[in-house]
Amino acid sequence: MEMIEAHGTGTAVGDPLELTAMKQVYGAGDQPCAVGSVKTNIGHTESASGVVGLLKTITSVRHRKVPATLHFSEWNPQIDARACRLFVPTELQPWPVDGPRIAAVSSYGVGGTNAHVIVEEAPGPSRPRSLSRTSRTRGTTRSCSAPHPRERYGRRQDGWPTGLRGRARGPDSAMSRTRWPCGALTSRTAGR
């Protein structure tokens, strides 16, 4: 765990209780662990505060940056942060470790609902073992609700500029289109 998005009650009693719990769960270890709260950036968003904290954390993991906690100058006197790897970042900084990034989000709801979520960086895309890194062969999946997707899809691309046809086909089909029951897998080698 390298970053914790705290609820950050901002109260004399709530903050020491929350940090004590964090120290018990995440305090041991050698690697530094940043603690912050999005409330210092945008205030309390009431019922949306958990979602906003989750969005901040996902953005941090994605961009490999730990955002600053605004207006922090010293710990609450009731908090003993010594001999602990937890720290409050006061400026934007790079993620503290290489490898998969892991962060936690805590949120305490007004109605008594508490949540704690662990966010871990997704693994990068893997390459097929049969293709070398220099291979120029590309696979494309296509699907549609009726047979013969290749002909149907090819007709749809007839009006596209030639340079876009090969590049847009794969990402469009594989990432953003609904998968239908009829489909085909095609491959092509650059220059052919």
C-alpha positions as CSV (number, residue, x, y, z in Angstrom):
1,M,0.0,0.0,0.0
2,E,1.6,3.3,-1.1
3,M,-1.3,5.7,-0.8
4,I,-4.4,6.0,1.4
5,E,-7.3,8.4,0.5
6,A,-8.6,9.1,3.9
7,H,-12.1,10.2,4.8
8,G,-10.5,13.1,6.6
9,T,-13.2,14.2,9.0
10,G,-11.3,17.4,9.8
11,T,-12.4,17.1,13.5
12,A,-10.2,17.0,16.6
13,V,-11.6,13.6,17.5
14,G,-12.2,12.0,14.1
15,D,-8.8,12.5,12.5
16,P,-6.8,10.9,15.4
17,L,-9.2,7.9,15.4
18,E,-8.9,7.4,11.6
19,L,-5.1,7.7,11.6
20,T,-4.8,5.3,14.5
21,A,-6.8,2.7,12.6
22,M,-4.6,3.3,9.5
23,K,-1.4,2.9,11.5
24,Q,-2.7,-0.4,12.9
25,V,-3.5,-1.8,9.5
26,Y,-0.9,-0.1,7.2
27,G,1.7,1.5,9.5
28,A,4.3,-1.2,9.5
29,G,6.8,-1.5,6.7
30,D,9.7,0.3,5.1
31,Q,8.1,1.9,2.0
32,P,6.5,5.3,2.6
33,C,2.7,5.5,2.4
34,A,1.0,8.8,1.6
35,V,-2.2,9.8,3.4
36,G,-4.4,12.5,2.0
37,S,-8.0,13.6,1.5
38,V,-9.6,15.2,-1.5
39,K,-11.6,17.4,0.9
40,T,-8.6,19.7,1.1
41,N,-9.0,20.3,-2.6
42,I,-12.7,20.6,-3.1
43,G,-14.3,20.6,0.3
44,H,-16.8,18.0,1.6
45,T,-19.1,16.7,-1.1
46,E,-21.4,15.0,1.4
47,S,-23.0,11.9,-0.1
48,A,-20.5,12.0,-3.1
49,S,-17.4,12.1,-1.0
50,G,-16.6,8.4,-1.3
51,V,-17.0,8.4,-5.0
52,V,-14.9,11.6,-5.3
53,G,-12.1,10.0,-3.2
54,L,-12.2,6.9,-5.4
55,L,-12.0,9.0,-8.6
56,K,-9.0,10.9,-7.1
57,T,-7.3,7.6,-6.2
58,I,-7.9,6.0,-9.6
59,T,-6.5,9.1,-11.3
60,S,-3.5,9.0,-9.0
61,V,-2.8,5.3,-9.8
62,R,-3.3,5.9,-13.5
63,H,-1.0,8.9,-13.7
64,R,1.6,7.6,-11.2
65,K,1.4,10.7,-9.1
66,V,0.6,11.3,-5.5
67,P,-1.3,14.6,-5.2
68,A,-0.6,17.2,-2.5
69,T,-2.8,17.6,0.5
70,L,-3.5,21.3,0.6
71,H,-3.2,23.5,3.8
72,F,-1.3,20.8,5.8
73,S,1.4,22.2,8.0
74,E,1.5,19.9,11.1
75,W,-0.2,16.8,12.6
76,N,-3.0,17.2,15.1
77,P,-1.3,17.2,18.5
78,Q,-3.4,14.1,19.4
79,I,-1.8,12.2,16.5
80,D,1.5,10.4,17.0
81,A,2.9,9.9,13.5
82,R,6.4,9.0,14.6
83,A,7.9,5.6,13.9
84,C,5.3,5.1,11.2
85,R,5.6,5.0,7.4
86,L,2.5,7.2,6.9
87,F,3.1,10.8,5.7
88,V,1.1,13.7,4.3
89,P,2.4,14.9,0.9
90,T,2.4,18.6,0.7
91,E,3.3,18.8,-3.0
92,L,2.7,16.6,-6.1
93,Q,5.2,13.8,-6.3
94,P,5.9,10.7,-8.3
95,W,4.4,7.4,-7.0
96,P,6.8,6.1,-4.4
97,V,7.5,2.6,-5.8
98,D,8.0,0.8,-9.1
99,G,5.7,-2.1,-10.0
100,P,2.0,-2.3,-9.6
101,R,0.6,0.7,-7.7
102,I,-1.8,-0.1,-4.8
103,A,-3.9,2.4,-2.9
104,A,-6.8,2.4,-0.4
105,V,-9.9,4.6,-0.1
106,S,-11.8,5.0,3.1
107,S,-15.2,6.7,3.4
108,Y,-17.5,7.1,6.3
109,G,-21.1,7.9,5.4
110,V,-23.4,10.2,7.3
111,G,-25.9,7.5,7.7
112,G,-23.4,5.1,9.2
113,T,-22.3,3.3,6.1
114,N,-18.5,2.8,6.0
115,A,-16.5,1.6,3.0
116,H,-12.9,0.7,2.4
117,V,-11.8,-0.1,-1.1
118,I,-8.4,-1.3,-2.4
119,V,-7.4,0.0,-5.9
120,E,-4.6,-1.8,-7.7
121,E,-3.1,-0.9,-11.1
122,A,-4.4,-3.2,-13.8
123,P,-1.7,-5.3,-15.6
124,G,-0.5,-4.0,-18.9
125,P,-1.7,-5.7,-22.1
126,S,0.2,-8.9,-22.9
127,R,1.6,-9.8,-26.3
128,P,0.8,-13.1,-27.9
129,R,3.7,-15.5,-27.5
130,S,3.7,-16.6,-31.1
131,L,4.4,-13.1,-32.4
132,S,7.8,-11.4,-32.0
133,R,8.0,-7.8,-31.0
134,T,9.0,-6.9,-34.5
135,S,6.1,-8.8,-36.2
136,R,4.0,-6.6,-38.4
137,T,1.0,-9.1,-38.3
138,R,-2.1,-7.7,-36.7
139,G,-5.2,-9.5,-35.7
140,T,-8.7,-8.0,-35.9
141,T,-11.9,-9.3,-34.4
142,R,-15.3,-8.4,-35.8
143,S,-18.7,-9.3,-34.8
144,C,-22.3,-8.5,-35.8
145,S,-25.8,-9.8,-35.2
146,A,-26.0,-11.6,-38.6
147,P,-23.6,-13.8,-40.5
148,H,-20.8,-12.5,-42.8
149,P,-19.4,-9.7,-40.5
150,R,-16.4,-9.2,-42.7
151,E,-18.4,-8.2,-45.7
152,R,-20.7,-6.0,-43.6
153,Y,-18.0,-4.3,-41.7
154,G,-15.9,-3.9,-44.8
155,R,-18.7,-2.1,-46.6
156,R,-19.1,0.2,-43.6
157,Q,-15.4,1.3,-43.9
158,D,-15.6,1.8,-47.7
159,G,-16.0,5.6,-47.3
160,W,-13.2,5.9,-44.7
161,P,-9.9,7.5,-45.8
162,T,-7.4,4.7,-46.7
163,G,-5.0,5.6,-43.9
164,L,-7.7,5.1,-41.2
165,R,-9.0,1.7,-42.4
166,G,-6.2,-0.4,-41.0
167,R,-5.6,1.5,-37.8
168,A,-9.2,2.2,-36.7
169,R,-10.6,-1.3,-37.4
170,G,-8.8,-3.2,-34.5
171,P,-9.4,-0.7,-31.7
172,D,-12.9,0.1,-32.8
173,S,-13.9,-3.6,-32.9
174,A,-12.0,-4.9,-30.0
175,M,-12.4,-2.1,-27.5
176,S,-15.6,-0.1,-28.1
177,R,-18.1,-2.2,-29.9
178,T,-20.6,-4.7,-28.5
179,R,-19.7,-8.3,-29.0
180,W,-22.4,-10.0,-31.1
181,P,-23.0,-13.8,-31.7
182,C,-21.6,-13.9,-35.2
183,G,-18.0,-13.0,-35.7
184,A,-14.7,-13.5,-37.4
185,L,-11.0,-13.1,-36.6
186,T,-8.8,-11.9,-39.4
187,S,-5.1,-11.1,-39.6
188,R,-3.1,-9.0,-41.9
189,T,0.6,-8.4,-42.3
190,A,1.7,-4.8,-42.9
191,G,2.7,-4.3,-46.5
192,R,0.4,-7.0,-47.9
